[in-house]
Amino acid sequence: MDSNEKEVTIKIDGKELKTINGQTILQVAEKVGIEIPTLCYNEALEPFGACRLCSVEITDKRGRKKIVTSCNYPVFDGLVVETKSEKVFNTRQMLLELLLARCPNVKKIQDLAREYGVKEPSFFVGDPEEDCILCGLCSRVCEKVGVSAINFANRGIEREVTAPYHTISDDCVGCGACAIVCPTDSKRLRENTYPMLEDDMREAEEQFLQGKRHEELGVYQEIFAGKSSISGQDGGMVTALLLSGFRKGLFDVAIVVRRSSGYQAEAFIAESADDILSAKGTKYSRVKMMSKIGELVENGKRKIALVGTPCEIRTGRRIQQQLLSKYPDLEITIVGLFCFEAFDYKKLKDTTKRILDVDLDKAEKTQIHRGKFIVDIDGQEHSAKIKEFHDAIQGGCAYCNDFVGRIADVSVGSVGSKEGFSTVIVRSNRGKNLLENVDFIKGEVVKEDIIRLVNFKKNRAEKSFAPILKGKPN
């Protein structure tokens, strides 16, 4: 036993037992097989006590009794706990009546209410389609993931979980953590955030892609190495594809990423070939670009291209799915970029200075190749192992399981191709159409190199999600 851990004696439902000082009542009860209902609890997250369904009755050393939430109430020596007293039953019954009044059609609430003799609420029900109990699990797990795209807004009966300003979230990475932990499978918070679990990915593949399914690489029609006549990142294929799309009229505008000041990157709406050429090169940063889709659609644009990393592709597809019901003529062409992880600008700048002793803002080109982060300045190459830049990774990357942009029309990256070439994965008829009339040299791809990183990223995401999945109540 740790020297800082003190053993205490408590009593739960008449059973005396020894435990460690500071553990919560719920933790102790679970260890001895005493069931306490919960909705807003996940052992991987900081307890919040929002639903209060885990309420129990305690008696302290002075004989004083009160109702507390067991998920965040620490035990102490001499504590007496009742989990099934009349007062506890009545408290939970009242809470479930309130929850049922708020979410009358949520099966989990209905089942719990029935256990406590509540068949229907005795007071006014607002929106019968409401399915969010405001437990806060989604916002807490989003913070844990390192994104913090959602939180509570407003007070009283208007309280809700949403993205800032009720607009399309530029921070959501589509990891699906909020959907995983939600006790009621709520759809309410999904208006401005875009969780994409495996079933959602498969649905998007069926809706937008055409080709054969590969277990690791996803749906695709063709995979090859390409080198265009355009000077750009690797084979310059992304720039070539976008220029082709403009010429063919597949889209009127393209949302791309370009450097702003120094090495900082920003989302940019390209409306011409010159705009596209100004955005050449990979920036290895996640930028706020999803709101641009909403802006363009509101301004009457219906043919849009989007270039982004897998997390941006996921959210872009989800936004497209939602907007199609209102704008059936909306066409979005997506070019996905291979991505193992993205970097925070300030952290990357500081890390680059510390490790390579160069100013990232002066970089003419950056590249991740064969396990190294490479910076070109004044014609000189500076590099170090990519693992040395771990602390500069943006939040959410460890929870992403997509390396190759599975639901893009075309995916492009350097892995699998020889130096100076880009790997191109054509995933849809739209992507195939985009490639027509593109002038490029074709080469072979080593699929095994790509698959190795695909599986590595999947395994990393599974490991990151494991505590959250394990922490879900049965």
HELIX and SHEET records of a PDB file:
HELIX    1   1 ILE A   25  LYS A   31  1                                   7    
HELIX    2   2 GLU A   86  ARG A  102  1                                  17    
HELIX    3   3 LYS A  107  GLU A  115  1                                   9    
HELIX    4   4 LEU A  137  VAL A  145  1                                   9    
HELIX    5   5 GLY A  156  GLU A  158  5                                   3    
HELIX    6   6 PRO A  164  HIS A  166  5                                   3    
HELIX    7   7 ALA A  177  VAL A  181  1                                   5    
HELIX    8   8 ARG A  188  GLU A  191  5                                   4    
HELIX    9   9 GLU A  198  PHE A  208  1                                  11    
HELIX   10  10 MET A  237  LYS A  248  1                                  12    
HELIX   11  11 ALA A  273  SER A  278  1                                   6    
HELIX   12  12 MET A  290  GLU A  298  1                                   9    
HELIX   13  13 PRO A  310  LEU A  324  1                                  15    
HELIX   14  14 TYR A  345  LEU A  356  1                                  12    
HELIX   15  15 LEU A  360  LYS A  362  5                                   3    
HELIX   16  16 ILE A  386  ALA A  392  5                                   7    
HELIX   17  17 CYS A  397  TYR A  399  5                                   3    
HELIX   18  18 ASN A  429  LEU A  435  1                                   7    
HELIX   19  19 LYS A  447  LYS A  470  1                                  24    
SHEET    1   A 5 LYS A  15  ILE A  20  0                                        
SHEET    2   A 5 GLU A   7  ILE A  12 -1                                        
SHEET    3   A 5 VAL A  80  GLU A  82  1                                        
SHEET    4   A 5 SER A  55  THR A  59 -1                                        
SHEET    5   A 5 LYS A  65  THR A  69 -1                                        
SHEET    1   B 2 ASN A 151  ALA A 153  0                                        
SHEET    2   B 2 GLU A 160  THR A 162 -1                                        
SHEET    1   C 2 LYS A 212  HIS A 214  0                                        
SHEET    2   C 2 GLY A 218  TYR A 220 -1                                        
SHEET    1   D 8 ALA A 265  ALA A 270  0                                        
SHEET    2   D 8 VAL A 253  ARG A 259 -1                                        
SHEET    3   D 8 LYS A 303  GLY A 308  1                                        
SHEET    4   D 8 GLU A 331  LEU A 337  1                                        
SHEET    5   D 8 VAL A 410  GLY A 413  1                                        
SHEET    6   D 8 SER A 422  VAL A 426 -1                                        
SHEET    7   D 8 GLU A 222  SER A 228 -1                                        
SHEET    8   D 8 PHE A 440  GLY A 443 -1                                        
SHEET    1   E 3 LYS A 365  HIS A 369  0                                        
SHEET    2   E 3 LYS A 372  ILE A 377 -1                                        
SHEET    3   E 3 GLN A 380  LYS A 385 -1                                        
END                                                                             
